[in-house]
């Protein structure tokens, strides 16, 4: 038996974070961005959000589900559609299919879910760049099969015959049961990037379930049993809502608080279950999703409006801090469903024109965080340079972007390189956080300009480092035969020689030698951004 009786960690609830503060969210109406391709008569009933800013949505009209991917950077960005979103229908996999319901989307834009029609319900995976796009997974012996999860490696998770399954390289694998409930029902609702499934398993014939995670597809699961000190009764059942790539899962327990109405499960408590370390019981915070950053989105019971919880446990309501990205609309009833590593959230809400008019319901949205203006240290390393000191004082130009989206606050500028704790770099004031595209070019140097993927912590002021290619002797941002000529002219020289060229000394050791030729040769034909 593998069971976890967890230590209780109290929930910290405050209005703002220490250090880097979340000041607000800038929200865009996805219906407005897409125009007539997502008409109002189509209700959006399910959303997912990946790290690229892509959305998957389930639309419903006349009780029939259809699934779409809302892909960024597909059309020219406008003020109402700054993401360049375009709606891409999945279509139907077979002539007999009538409904496609996507439960999950990975960072590659691939979907997993269920298909129904004039046949038993089947699981499916959908790949935007593959032909055929759909792969169907029927259940055994005429049973239904549903897929709820997929990861970037292609592992799928769900249920068939009422039992948890994984689909690995198109092979359906029934996961090992809990040793004390061999015939117990269950389901997989999430898979992490280490191919570990997560879900729930029954622990009694009455249907009480507990969160479960499998170390592998062949090992017995570990179950989460709340300790007596958590205040969660033994009769409580559970949901596992999401997992991030490091294996931290979130969900909630629910139970009846009134003996007179045992069917009303109105007792709720959220939990956060790290891959290692004690479980955190989250009180009335009910998380619906967790990002790789450790931030999560959910709600405070009994309310429905979205709140964001940082990795340090601080909670902030989303609705009071919204800044409309689409002008002239005020938002309300915001329900957050998904969050990515940049702190972006996606969900469904309602809005009304500032000038008056009807409340517009069922408005899917995407919202980007606005952080406090903070100092960010950017350290610059020249490839194969023994010392960066000769670059001190030189001008460096920089700019930020995030998944091609124009960001709020300072986004570009020119600074001078200085030294801080022995590291050469520069300091900027910025509101940018998360996974960023950072462009850096050191003027009057041998270093090529470069766009680097950097991760700026959502919770702290930790510095970032960029490494720039070396070898641009003539300063034209490309390494060619002309740089060889410049280096050859300065060959075998040192600072006292008349033919000395400091830019030909690529490794900064005060001599132009074979080692400088090696650096140039390694980067030959590279061009700066």
N, C-alpha and C positions, 0 to 999 in steps of 0.2 A: 504493500500500500504506500502510495506517495501522496501525502496531504500536507498542506501548509496551514499551521495555526499561527496567524500573523500578529506581529507587534503593531499596536495602534500608534500612529503618528498624527498628532492634532493638525487640523487645517488652519492655516493662517489666512485671514481675510482682511485686506486693506484696500484703500481706494486707489493707491498709486504705487508704482514700483520705486524702490530705492535705486540710485545710480541712473541707469537709462530708464526714462519714464515714458510710458505709453500715453500720449496726449489725446489721441483720437483715432478714428477710422474714416477714411475717405471712401465713400460708397458709390457704386455705379449700378444702375438698373440694366440688367442683361436684356430684358425685353426691349428697352429703348435702343440698346446697342445693336440688336439683331433685326429690329424693324419687323417687317411683315413675315419673316421666316419663323417667328415664334408668336403667332397670333394669340390674343387674349383668351379665346375659347379653348385653348389648349392649356390645361392645368399642369403645372410642374409638381410632381409628387416625390421626386427623389433627385438629389444632387450629389456629385462627388467632385473633388478638387485635387489636382496633382501638383507637383513641385514646379512644373512649367507654367502654371496658371491656366491650364486647360480644365474645362468642366465637362462632366458627363451628366446628362439629365434624362429623366423619364417623363415623357409628356403623356397626358391622358385626355382623350376626347371620346365621348360616348362610351366610357368604361373600358376602352381599349388602350393598352400601354404601347408606346413606341419609344425607342431610345435614340439619343443623338449624342454626338460629341461637339462641344463648342470650343473650337480650336483657335488659339491666339496667333497673331502675326500672319493671318491668311489674306487679309484685305488691308487697304490703306487706312491707317489710324485716323480717327476724327475726334472732335471734342466729346461726342456722345459715345464713341467706341474707341477709346484710346488703346485698347488691347489688340485692335485689328481682328476681333472675333468673327468667325464664320461658323454657321451651323452645318454640321455634316451628319446626315441621317445614316443609321446603320443599315436600314433596309430590313428585309425578312430573309431568313436563311433558306427556307423551303416553301414551295407553293402552299403547303398545308398549314403554315404558321400564320397566326393572327396577332400575336402579342410578343414583344421583346422587352424584358425588364432588366436593365443593367444595375447590378448591385454594387459593383466595384470598378475602379479604374486605376491603373498603375501609372508610373511616371512616363511610360512609353506611349500612353494614350490607348492602351489595350483594355478591353472590357471583359467582365465576367458577370453572368446572371442566369436568367431562365427564359425559355421559349415555350409558349403554349399555343395550342391550335387544335386540329382534329387528331391529336395524338396525346399520349401521356406527356406531362411536363418534363422538359429536358433541360439540362444545363448547357451553357454555351460559353465559348471564348470568341472574342472578336478582335482582329488585328487590322489596324488601318492600312498597313502597307503590304499585307499578304493577300494572296489569291489561292483558294477562296478565303474571304475574310472571316467567315464563320467556321467554327469547329463545334459540332454538336456531341453531347454526351448523354445518351439515353440511360435510364436506370435499368437495373437487372430485373428480369422476369416481369416486365411491364410496370415496374414501379416508377415513381416520379424521382427526379434528380434536380437539385437546385445548387447553383454555385453562388457563393456570397463574397468570395475574396480572390484576389490574384496579386502576385508580386512581380518585380521586374525580371526575375529569372524564369517566369512562366509557370510557377507552381500555383495551382488552384485549390480552393477549399470550399466545402459545402456539406450537403447531406444527401443520403440516399437510403431507402428502406428505414428512414428515421434514425440513421446512424451517421457519425461523422466520417467524412471522406476527404482525401486529397487526390488531386489529379496531377500526376507527375509524368511529363512527356507522353501525354495522352493515355496513360494507364491509370485506371481508377483503383485507388488503394483505400481499403477500409482500415481506419486507424485502430490501434490496440485499445481495448476497453479498460476501464478502471477495474482493478482486480476484485473489488468488493461489489461490483455491479456489472457482471459479465454481459448481460443482455440489455444494459442501460442505453437509453436513447441519447442522442446528442447531435451536435452540429459544429462545423468549423465556420467561424465568422471572420477570421483574419489570418494572414500569414505574414511572417516577417521576412527580411532579406537574407536570413540564414536558413530559409526553408523550414522554419518551425511553425506548425499550425497552432492556432488558439481558438477556443470556442467555449461551449458549455456541455456538461454531461449530467444525466439524471443520476441522483443518488438514492432514489426511492421509487417505488412503483406509483406513488401518488403524483409524481411529476416534479418534485423539488429538484432544481438543478444548481450546479456550482460552476464557476469559471474553471477552465481547464487549459493546460498547455502541454504540448508533446515535445520533448527534447529532439525527437526525430520522427520519421514516419513509421519506425518500427519499435519505438520504446513506449512503455506504459506512461500515461499522462500524470502530471502533477495537478492536484486540485487545490483550490483556495477555499479553506474553511475559516470563516471569521472566528477570532478568539472571543471568549465570553466577555471580555472587557470592551468590545467594540460596540455593544448595544444592539447588534443585529441578531434577531432570534434564530434559533435553529431551524425554524420552519420557513425561513426566507428563501425565496428563489433568486436567481441571478441572471444578468445579461453581461456579455462581453462585447463591447461596442467597437473597439478599435485597438490597433497595435502600431507602434512606430518601428523603424528599421532596426533599432537596438533591442527590441523585444520588450519594451515597456507597454503594458496593456492597460486599458481603462474600461470601466463599465459601472454597473450599479446593482445593488441588492434591492429587492422589493418584497413587501409582506403586508398582510392585513393588520390594521391597528385596532379594529373593532371586532370582538367575537360575534356580534350580531350580524356582521356583514363580512364573512370570511372570504367572499369572492371579490371584494374590493381591495385591491392591492395598492393602498395609499401610503404605506410606509416606504420611504426611499432613502438610500444612502449610497453615494458614489464611492469608488475606490480607484486607486492607482497601484498597479502591481508591477514593480520593476523586475527585470530579469535576475538581478541580484540585489539583496537588501530588503528591508522591511516593507510590507504593504502599507500604504497610506490610506486611511479611511477619511473621506472628504466631506462628511456631514451632508448638508443639503445641496452640495454642488454635485450635479449629475453630468459627467463628461460624455460627449458624443463622439469626439475625435481627439487624437493626440498626434502632434507633429514630431519630426526628428529632433527639433530644438528642445523638446520637453514641454512646450506650450500646448495647451489644450483649449477646446471650446466646448461649451455646454450650457447649462442653465442652473438657476437656483430654485429648487423646489419650494413652494408650489408654483412659481412663475414659469413662464415659457420663453421670455426674452433672452437673447444670447448674452453670455458673459465669456470673457477670456481669462484663463488662468495661466500665469507665467510658470517657468520651471522652478521658481523659488516659492511658489504657492500663493502668490498675490493675485487677487481677482478684481476685474474691472468690467462693469457693464458696458455693452457695446452701444446700445441705442442713445444714451445721453451724450456720447462723444462722437457722433456721426457728423461728418462734413460732406455734403452732397458733391459727388463728382459730376453727376448730371445736374446742372443748375436748376433752380426754381422748384425743387421738390423737397418736402419734409418727410422723413421716414418714421414709421412706427411699427410695432409688432414684429420686430426683427428676430427671426429664429435662426441661429447659427448652427450649421450642421457639420461643416468640414473646415480644417485648418491645415496650411502647409508650413514648411520650414521657414518661410519668410515672414510668417505671422499673418499672411493673407487668410481671410475667411470667406466662405461662400454659404449662402442659405437662401431663405425665402422670407419676404416681408411685405409691407404695404407702404404706399406713399401717397401723398396728396400735394397738389400744386400749391405753392406759397400764395398765389393769387386767389385761391379758393377752388372749389370743385369737389367732385366725388373722390372718396378714398379708393385707390386702385389696389385691389387685392392680388395675391399670388404673383408677386414680383420677385423673381429670382435675382440675386445680387452677387457681386463680388466686392470686397472691401479691403483696402490696403492700409496698414497701420501708419500713423504719424507719430514719430518718436520725438522726444525732447532734443533740442540742439545740443550736441555734445562734441567734445574733442575726440578725434580718432587719429591715432598714430599709424602712419604707413611707412614701414621700413623698406628701403630699396637695396637690393643686392645685385651687383653686376656679376654675371656668370664668369667664373674663373679669375676674378680680380682678387689679388692678395690683400688689397686695402682699398676702401672707398673714400679715404680722406681727401684725395685730390679732387673729388667732386663736391666737396663742401662749398656751399655758397652758390652753386649753380642753380639755375631756374629749372623747375620741373612743372610740366602741365599735367593735369589730371581731369578725369570726368567719371561719373557714375551712371550706371543704368541697371535695371533689374528686369530680366526676361523681356528686354526690349521696351519696357514701359517707362515713360517719363516720370521721374520721382519728384516728391515734394521737397522743398528746401534747397539749399545750395547743392549744385550738381557738378560744377566744374570750376576750374580756376588755375592760377599759377602761384606756386610757392617756391621757397628756397630750401635746398637741402641743408640740414643741420645734423648735429650728433646728439643722441640721447642715450645715455648708458652704454656708449660704445657702438650703438647701431646708427647708421646713417639713414636719414629719411626726412619726413616732413609731417606736420600736424595740420589737420583741417577741421573745421567745424561742420558737422553734417547731421542730418536726421536719418541717414540711410542705415539700414540693418538687414541682416539675413544674407542670402546668397547674392552677391553683386558681381556685375561685370565692371571692373575697375581698369580704366585706361591710364597709363603712366608713360611719360616720355621725358627723359632728362636732356635738356637742351645743351648744345655744345659738348657732346660726349660721344663715346663709341658704342653706346647702348641703344638698341632698337626700341622704338615705342611698342608697347604691348598691351593688349586687353587680357587681363588675368581674371580667372574665377576666384573670388575670395569670399570667405564667410566671416561676416561681422556679427558678433554675438548679439542676440536680442536682449541680453540681460546685463552685459558688462561693457567696459571700455577696453577690452583686450586689443592689443595692436595686431595689425595684419602685415604680412610680408609679401612683396612681389619680387620675382627674379627675372631680370631682363637679359636677353641675348646680347653677346658682346662681339665686336668685330667690325663695326661701322666706322672705319678710320676717316673717310671723307665726309661723314655726317649727312648723307642723303637718305638715311633710313632704309637702306638696302645694302646687302653685303655682296659685292661683285668683284670682277677683275681689277677695277679701279682701286679698291681697298688693298688688294695684293700689291699693286704698283706703289701705293703710298708706303706700305710696310717695307717693301723691298728697298725703297729709297733710303729708309731710315735703318736698314739692317745693321746689326752689330754696333749700334750706337748707345750711348748713355748721355745723361743730361749735360755733360761738359763738351760733347762733340758738336761740331757745326751742323751736321746733318741730322741732329736729334729731332724727333717728332714725338711729343708726349702722347699723342693719340695712337701712335703705332705701338706703344708699350701697353698692350691690351691687358696683361696680367698685373700691371702696376708695380713691377719690381725694379723700376729704374734702369731697365736694359731691354733692348729689342733683340729677341733671341728666337730660337726654334720653338720655344713654348708659345710665343705670340702667333707664329705661323700655325701651330696646331689649333689654337682657339679659332682663328679665322677660317681654317679649313673645315672645322667641325660645323660652323654656322654658314658656310658659303651658300649663296643663293637664297638665304632667308631674307624676308622683307618685313619691315615693321608695320604695325597696325596704324 
